Structure formats: C-alpha cells, structure tokens
Amino acid sequence: MSNQDLRSMIEAALDDELKAVHEYSEIARLLDDYPTLQALVYSIIGDEYGHARTFTVLLALYSAYS
C-alpha cells in the first residue's frame, strides 16, 4: 500500500465521521419530542466528533512523518 493510499483511507474515514455527525444531527432534530432519546443521539454525536478529531490529528501526524 502506498503512502497516498493510506492517506486517502484516513481522509475517507474522517469524511465518514463528519457525514455521520450530520446524519445523526438530523435524527436528533427529529427526536425533539423525546428528550431522553435525543440525549442519547447527542452522546453518539459527541463520540463521532471525537473520532473526527482523532482522525484529523492522525492525518496531520502522518503527513508530518511521510
């Protein structure tokens, strides 16, 4: 696997996490009448943002090393 292939995979993973945040935000919006369920989805959104931050750091470090 080339460095560019790995970089592309990391970028795709980051993009997937951000897309998930968008999708889950829409679900949370639709759960406005169900605050407990909405809170669970917001928790998942926080997890996804954490993954996105981690992939951002991974991408930056990988770029610095390669």
KELUMZA-28815 format. One record per residue: x, z, y of N, C-alpha, C in turn; residue in three letters; chain. Coordinates in steps of 0.2 Angstrom, whole numbers. Each point is the difference from the previous one (the first is absolute). Example, Ala and Ser with C-alpha at 12.3 -4.5 7.8 and 13.67 -1.06 7.14 Angstrom:
% residues 2
66, 39, -28, -4, 0, 6, 4, 0, 6, ALA, A $
-2, -4, 5, 4, 1, 6, -4, 3, 5, SER, A $
***
This chain:
% residues 66
4, 0, -6, -4, 0, 6, 4, 0, 6, MET, A $
-1, -4, 5, 4, -1, 6, -2, 6, 5, SER, A $
4, 1, 5, -1, 5, 5, -6, -2, 4, ASN, A $
-1, -7, 1, -6, -2, 4, -7, 1, -5, GLN, A $
1, -1, -6, -6, 2, -4, -2, 7, 0, ASP, A $
5, 4, 0, -2, 7, 0, -2, 2, 7, LEU, A $
3, -2, 5, -3, 1, 7, -7, -3, 0, ARG, A $
-2, -5, -2, -7, -3, 0, -4, 5, -4, SER, A $
2, 2, -5, -4, 5, -4, -2, 6, 4, MET, A $
5, 3, 3, -1, 6, 4, -5, -2, 6, ILE, A $
1, -5, 3, -4, -2, 6, -7, -1, -3, GLU, A $
-1, -3, -6, -7, -1, -2, -3, 7, -2, ALA, A $
4, 5, -2, -3, 6, -2, -2, 4, 7, ALA, A $
4, -1, 5, -2, 3, 6, -6, -3, 3, LEU, A $
-1, -7, -1, -6, -3, 3, -6, 2, -4, ASP, A $
1, 1, -7, -5, 2, -4, -3, 7, 2, ASP, A $
5, 5, 2, -2, 6, 2, -4, 0, 6, GLU, A $
2, -4, 5, -3, -1, 6, -7, -3, 0, LEU, A $
-1, -5, -5, -6, -3, -1, -5, 6, -4, LYS, A $
3, 4, -4, -4, 5, -3, -3, 5, 5, ALA, A $
4, 2, 5, -2, 4, 6, -6, -3, 3, VAL, A $
1, -6, 2, -6, -4, 3, -6, 0, -4, HIS, A $
0, -1, -6, -5, 0, -5, -4, 7, -1, GLU, A $
5, 5, 0, -3, 6, -1, -3, 3, 6, TYR, A $
3, -2, 6, -3, 2, 6, -7, -3, 1, SER, A $
-2, -6, -3, -6, -2, 0, -5, 4, -4, GLU, A $
3, 2, -6, -4, 4, -4, -2, 7, 3, ILE, A $
5, 3, 3, -1, 6, 4, -5, -1, 5, ALA, A $
0, -5, 4, -5, -2, 5, -7, 0, -3, ARG, A $
-1, -3, -6, -6, -1, -3, -3, 7, -3, LEU, A $
5, 5, -1, -2, 6, -3, -2, 5, 6, LEU, A $
-1, -2, 6, -1, 4, 6, -6, 6, -2, ASP, A $
-5, -2, -4, -5, 5, -2, 2, 5, -5, ASP, A $
6, -1, -3, 3, 4, -5, 7, 3, 1, TYR, A $
0, 5, 5, 6, 3, 2, 5, 2, -5, PRO, A $
-2, 3, -6, 4, 2, -5, 4, -6, -3, THR, A $
-4, -5, -2, 3, -6, -3, 4, -4, 5, LEU, A $
-2, 0, 6, 4, -3, 6, 7, 4, 0, GLN, A $
0, 6, 0, 6, 4, 0, 5, -2, -6, ALA, A $
-3, -1, -6, 4, -2, -5, 3, -7, 1, LEU, A $
-3, -4, 3, 2, -7, 1, 6, 1, 6, VAL, A $
-2, 4, 5, 6, 1, 5, 6, 2, -3, TYR, A $
-1, 5, -5, 6, 2, -4, 4, -5, -3, SER, A $
-4, -5, -3, 4, -6, -4, 3, -4, 6, ILE, A $
-3, -1, 5, 3, -4, 6, 6, 3, 2, ILE, A $
0, 7, 1, 7, 3, 1, 5, -1, -5, GLY, A $
-2, 0, -6, 5, -2, -5, 3, -7, 0, ASP, A $
-5, -4, 2, 2, -7, 0, 5, -1, 6, GLU, A $
-1, 3, 6, 4, 0, 6, 7, 3, -2, TYR, A $
0, 5, -4, 6, 3, -2, 4, -5, -4, GLY, A $
-3, -4, -5, 3, -5, -4, 3, -5, 5, HIS, A $
-4, -2, 5, 2, -6, 4, 6, 3, 4, ALA, A $
0, 6, 2, 6, 2, 4, 6, 0, -5, ARG, A $
-1, 2, -6, 6, 0, -5, 3, -7, -1, THR, A $
-5, -5, -1, 2, -6, -1, 4, -3, 6, PHE, A $
-2, 2, 6, 3, -2, 7, 7, 2, 0, THR, A $
1, 7, -2, 7, 3, 0, 4, -4, -6, VAL, A $
-3, -1, -6, 3, -3, -5, 3, -7, 2, LEU, A $
-4, -4, 3, 1, -6, 3, 6, 0, 5, LEU, A $
0, 5, 4, 5, 0, 5, 7, 2, -3, ALA, A $
0, 5, -4, 6, 2, -4, 2, -6, -4, LEU, A $
-4, -3, -4, 2, -6, -4, 3, -5, 4, TYR, A $
-3, -2, 6, 3, -5, 5, 7, 2, 2, SER, A $
1, 7, 1, 6, 2, 3, 6, 0, -5, ALA, A $
-2, 1, -7, 5, 0, -5, 1, -7, -3, TYR, A $
-4, -5, 1, 1, -7, -3, 2, -5, 5, SER, A $
***
